[in-house]
């Protein structure tokens, strides 16, 4: 699946885009709208972002895991060197490695839980001003046809990017933007 992002000026435009895309065969569950007013989205039966789509928890947790691997190697070597010759050195080293890896992954996810998702960070100001971002998850072979249809029927919907639906820990800024 490919995720296509559209920036629209307000919620009525997002609703219109939602209806257009659904008429083109995109499932309602594959359309998500980022907007400041979550209650209005629910009242209009539009898909709001889930916690994992709105916040950077998974993405930052993956980054914490990668940093944790490096810290685990350093901690493992240090603890094993300090405990060399002790009968339970390998068990203590293993425990220290698991603690360091788990803590860094947890800390990364915790930091991400207070930050915008890396895909939404470029639209932070637009969303604060009352704009919307529509995310469409579509098959790669139908993406160009759908984008052409949206461009034809809704010129106010500005294409804002394409990406994979899976998180990539190497993409996005290392400086997170706090969620408002």
VENSUL-V663463 format. One line per field, one symbol per residue. ss: DSSP state (H for helix, E for strand, - for the rest). phi: phi as a letter, one per 40 degrees, with the letter a starting at -180 (. if undefined). psi: psi as a letter, one per 40 degrees, with the letter a starting at -180 (. if undefined). Layout:
ss=???
phi=???
psi=???
//
This chain:
ss=-EEEEEEE--HHHHHHHHHHHHH----HHHEEEE---HHHHHH----E--HHHHE-HHHHHHHHHHHHHHHHHHHHHHHHHH------HHHHHHHHHHHHHHHHHHHHHHHH--EE----HHHHHHHH---EEEEEEE-HHHHHHHHHHHHHH----EEEEEEE-------------E--
phi=.bbbbbbbcacdcccccdcccccchccdccbbbcacccccdcccfbccccdcccbccccccccccccccccccccccccccccdgccbdccccccccccccccccccccccccbbcdcccdcbdccccchcbbbbbbbcdcbcccccccccccbccccdbhbaccccbcccgccccbccc
psi=ihhhhhhididddddddddddddeehideehihhidgddddddefihiiiddddifddddddddddddddddddddddddddeheidfddddddddddddddddddddddddeeiiiddedeedddddeeiihhhhhiiddedddddddddddgeehhheiiiieiiheeiiiehihih.
//
